[in-house]
Structures are given as C-alpha cells and as structure tokens.
Amino acid sequence: MVSVNPDFATVENAVQSIGFSRSERFVEERRPFFLEGGDYFRTGQFFGLGPLFYSNRIEQFDVGAKIFGKLTPQDTIGVLLTEDFGNRSDFVARYRHDLSPTAQAGFFVNQKDAKAGDHNSVGGLFANNRWGKFGFDTEQYISGGRVDNTKATGYASSNNFQYLDGNHFTSLRYLTASPTFQDANGLVFFNDFKGFSGYHNWNREWRKGAWRSFSVDFGPQYWWHQDGRPYQRGVFMGANFQTRSDWSLGINVNHNRFDDQTDRTVGFRITSGASNRFRSYGLRLDTGTQGGAPTRFFGPQFSVRMLKRLDVIYQGGIQEQKGWNRQHIATFNYQFSGTRTVGGRVVSLTEPGKPASTNWYVSYRNAGGAGTEFYFLFGDPNAVKFTPRAAVKLVFAR
C-alpha cells in the first residue's frame, strides 16, 4: 500500500474526552492509511505498558508505504515507512511466528528520526503461550536515542499470567519501565515504575428472565518508583448489568494513591437502548476527588434516527474541577440513498481560563456505486474553531 501527500484534513478524527486522566489519553485512529492492516502493527497492551506504536504520533507525511500479511501460514509481518521531507522519517516493523496453535513469538521495531530533535528507536521481543486454562505472555523492550533532546536509553517489560475458566478470567501482571524509557511513536502511559497489577472479571448471561447479563471487574495494583518510593497503589471495582428490555446499568468505585495525592471516585451509568444505535439514551455521573481537588462529571448522550433517514448523535461532558469544563459533540448523517449522504459535526469546548471554541463542518458524499465517486467538504473537521474552507475530491473507478 502506497500513499503520496495524503490530505488527512478531510478525515474526521475522534475527539478527545475532557474527563480527568493521570496519563495521556488514547484517541482512536480514523485515517484509512493507518487503519488498513492495523492489526499487523499492534504491539503492547492497554492494561500493560500501552501501545508501542500509536499512529496518531505521525500527524502528516509526504510519502508513505506499507506491506502486511502472511509470509507463510505460520508467519505474519507488517512494515511501515513514512517520510515528511526535510522534517522526519518513521519506520515500524513487526514479525510474528506461530510456534503452535496456542503459542506465538516475534519481534517489534519502531524508529523516529526528526529534524526537531527526536532520534528514537525502540525494539524488543514478545511471546505468549496457553496451556489449557492457563496462559502466559511476555514483552521485553529497550529504547535508545533522544526524545525532546532528553536521553531516551531505557528498558521496559511486562510479564502476565492468566487463568480462564468459564465465566471467570484472572490476570496477574508484573510491569517495569525505567525512568529514561521513551517511545516517541508510542503511547507508553507511565515510566519510572515497577510493580504488580491484578485483574479479575466475572460474567454471566441468561437466556430467560428479566436480566440478560452481568459483568463484575476487580483490579488492585501496587507500583513503586525505580528507587523504591511508593508510586501508584489502590484498587478499582466495577459492575455492569443488562436487562432483557435493553437497559444497561453500571457502577464503578476507584481508590488510588498516586505519589502524594489520593483519587477517590464513585461513578454511575445508565443507558436505555444499549444495543440499539437508532434509539439510545444514556447518562454518566462521576463524583469524588481527583488530582487533589473535588470533581464532578456529567456525561449525557443519545443516538436517534429521525424522519427514517436522519441519524443524530450527541455526546456531552460537563466537569467541575477547579472550574468548569464543558464539551458538546453533535453529529448528523442524512442518507438519501445507499450511495448519497449528507453529514456533519459540531464540537463546542469551554475550558477555565481559555476562550470558548466551536467548530463545525458539513459534507456530501456520492460513493459506493459504479462510476466516479464524488466528495465535498465545507469546513475543517479537526480545527479548533470553524475554518471557512472547501474541498472537492473525485475518485475515478472503472
């Protein structure tokens, strides 16, 4: 797959939530060049170190190429190259060999060279195996070079034992990352720590009765800094219930000590039409203390189909923590036919000490049938404020 000077400004990116987070937030990738074959480059786990390749780090490029797929029935590979002439180049490679139907092993390499000062390489090995109900996976990485003109020579590893038995899943993981481990093209949530994380999930489904299913999650953790000082230690619990009438009810409790600050929160979620994207309504409520300050979060959302062809989706976030943060996202899509649609999105954001911003765009699409495909876009989907610009795209197909 090859791409030359792609115009990513016409792709609607996911919007980052305003909710409190101790680490950088993961934002979903939506650009076709990175989505296609994405599984062949996926390395690292969200409950572990984090994704070692995070494609959002590559904001733009002039020329990009990648190959991915099976070399043999037991061997898969993914190689990605991008070049932003005069600014940076990026290289990612991942290889996996299936030792048996339940065992795999491979290696991963990720490199960024940028004029701005990032010259960073990350490489390592990964493997996993399963014996009946038991499983084990391991990841071992080293980094080198510099990131933001700071030394980035370090190491990180994850070793995870698992047990799966019917409705129960248990995991015990030991993690470590040195203070200087850096991954310029990844999303490593934390460094300078070592310690244990546990997780247990209990779930069940019923074929009859008022209740459809339930799921209960429990996860303790205890991490130290590399010099032995306590870092993160605490526990979270969550439960979610679904009814036969398509209601979803959830509750979560979190107590976590982070260095010298304590986070204590209780959250509730309720959704009507949990599995119906044409008519769903929900509300999320969280309250407690985060980041050393009282916090409250309200998250209303709904998704409805109107006039048989118009889909309207709204997702809101209102947070009180050292001031008010407000975010409102409204998306609409009207389908004239199987090939012709009009769509758009409005994003409004208010943060303490910053001017309010609103961005919107509208688009028209005639694609998916025979012949030439036509796209029209007014506005910039990913700007902070509305930008008066128009773009037309024609795709000629035979």
C-alpha positions, -999 to 999 in steps of 0.1 A, spaced: 0 0 0 14 34 -10 2 69 -2 15 102 -16 8 135 1 -25 124 17 -49 151 28 -57 140 63 -75 173 69 -106 158 52 -108 129 76 -129 134 107 -107 124 137 -120 112 170 -125 139 197 -106 136 230 -127 134 261 -124 161 288 -125 137 317 -97 136 342 -68 113 334 -34 107 351 -18 98 317 -21 109 281 -54 97 266 -57 73 238 -75 87 208 -89 64 182 -73 63 148 -96 70 118 -72 77 89 -76 49 62 -38 46 56 -32 36 92 -64 16 97 -59 -8 69 -38 -37 82 -35 -21 116 -36 -54 134 -3 -64 119 14 -35 137 -4 -37 171 21 -42 199 17 -36 236 -15 -38 257 -37 -12 272 -36 -29 306 2 -31 304 27 -7 291 4 8 264 5 6 226 42 6 215 30 20 181 5 49 183 -1 60 147 -15 94 158 21 104 165 26 106 127 4 137 120 13 140 83 38 128 57 47 133 21 52 97 11 41 65 29 43 28 21 35 -3 40 32 -40 34 15 -65 57 1 -100 56 11 -137 58 45 -148 46 36 -184 53 7 -200 73 28 -195 104 45 -162 97 30 -127 96 47 -94 90 40 -57 89 64 -30 77 55 7 75 76 36 62 67 73 61 87 103 50 80 140 57 107 155 35 131 178 54 113 171 88 111 135 98 110 99 88 94 69 106 98 32 104 78 4 121 81 -33 117 65 -63 134 71 -100 128 52 -129 144 58 -167 142 31 -192 153 50 -219 171 18 -239 176 -20 -231 176 -16 -218 212 19 -202 211 34 -173 192 66 -153 194 80 -123 175 99 -90 174 90 -54 170 110 -23 159 99 13 159 121 43 149 116 80 145 142 105 131 131 141 132 148 174 125 133 188 156 155 166 178 137 132 182 161 104 172 145 75 190 145 37 184 125 10 203 129 -27 198 120 -58 216 106 -93 217 72 -107 226 58 -142 232 27 -159 245 16 -194 252 -16 -211 266 -18 -245 283 -55 -253 288 -69 -228 312 -36 -212 319 -17 -186 298 15 -165 299 26 -136 278 58 -116 280 71 -84 263 107 -71 266 117 -38 251 147 -14 251 148 22 238 177 44 226 184 79 213 168 111 224 133 125 227 127 162 231 165 165 235 164 142 265 182 109 269 159 80 260 180 50 267 160 26 289 141 -6 292 105 -18 299 89 -52 303 56 -69 310 51 -104 323 15 -116 326 0 -148 340 -36 -156 331 -63 -181 341 -96 -185 322 -123 -208 335 -158 -205 321 -172 -172 335 -140 -162 353 -109 -145 339 -79 -137 362 -47 -119 354 -16 -111 374 10 -89 357 44 -76 367 54 -44 349 86 -23 349 98 7 330 130 27 337 129 65 341 145 70 307 125 46 287 109 66 259 89 57 228 85 87 205 60 68 182 42 50 210 18 57 239 36 44 269 13 56 298 40 57 325 77 52 331 99 51 362 79 24 380 79 -13 388 52 -34 404 22 -57 402 -13 -52 387 -41 -77 391 -74 -81 374 -104 -104 377 -136 -105 357 -167 -125 365 -195 -125 339 -227 -145 331 -255 -145 306 -291 -158 309 -314 -170 281 -346 -163 301 -358 -138 327 -356 -101 332 -318 -99 333 -297 -106 301 -262 -105 315 -239 -91 342 -201 -84 344 -181 -76 375 -145 -63 374 -119 -60 402 -84 -48 399 -57 -40 426 -23 -25 418 8 -17 437 37 1 419 69 16 432 93 41 416 125 25 405 142 40 436 118 22 459 94 51 467 57 42 465 41 53 433 6 40 425 -13 18 448 -50 12 450 -80 -8 437 -110 -4 414 -142 -23 412 -169 -21 386 -202 -39 378 -225 -37 347 -259 -52 343 -280 -55 312 -318 -62 312 -339 -81 287 -356 -48 279 -322 -34 267 -313 -13 297 -277 -11 308 -268 -2 344 -233 3 357 -214 13 388 -177 17 395 -156 26 426 -120 37 425 -95 43 453 -59 50 442 -30 67 458 -8 85 433 25 97 449 12 121 475 -24 125 461 -54 103 466 -81 97 439 -115 85 453 -144 83 429 -178 67 425 -194 65 391 -228 55 378 -240 48 342 -275 42 328 -285 36 292 -318 28 275 -315 10 242 -279 -1 249 -277 -22 218 -299 0 196 -279 26 177 -311 41 162 -326 49 196 -304 51 227 -303 74 256 -278 74 285 -262 94 313 -229 90 332 -223 105 366 -190 106 385 -181 122 418 -152 123 442 -117 136 444 -91 135 416 -58 153 412 -61 168 446 -94 185 440 -131 177 443 -146 167 409 -179 160 394 -186 148 359 -219 146 340 -220 128 306 -253 128 288 -256 111 254 -282 100 229 -285 85 194 -317 86 174 -330 81 139 -355 107 127 -375 110 95 -365 74 86 -331 86 71 -316 112 96 -293 99 123 -284 123 151 -258 115 178 -250 137 208 -223 132 234 -217 157 262 -192 161 290 -196 186 319 -168 185 345 -164 206 376 -128 205 389 -110 238 397 -135 254 373 -160 241 347 -151 222 316 -178 217 290 -177 197 258 -206 191 234 -203 169 203 -233 166 179 -231 145 147 -257 141 120 -260 120 88 -288 120 63 -289 92 38 -307 100 5 -298 66 -9 -273 38 -5 -247 59 -22 -256 95 -14 -253 111 21 -250 145 38 -233 147 71 -216 169 96 -204 176 131 -204 204 157 -179 204 185 -181 230 213 -155 233 241 -152 256 271 -122 254 295 -113 275 325 -91 305 316 -95 299 278 -119 314 253 -147 291 242 -144 275 208 -168 260 184 -160 241 152 -184 227 126 -183 212 91 -207 197 66 -200 172 39 -217 155 9 -207 120 -4 -218 101 -35 -198 69 -34 -201 32 -32 -218 26 -66 -205 23 -101 -185 50 -118 -168 82 -104 -171 89 -67 -176 125 -55 -169 141 -21 -174 177 -10 -164 191 24 -170 226 38 -150 234 69 -121 216 86 -133 186 107 -103 188 130 -98 225 135 -103 242 170 -126 268 155 -146 269 123 -124 273 93 -140 285 60 -125 262 35 -139 239 8 -125 207 -6 -136 185 -35 -124 150 -41 -131 128 -72 -123 91 -73 -123 77 -108 -131 40 -109 -138 15 -138 
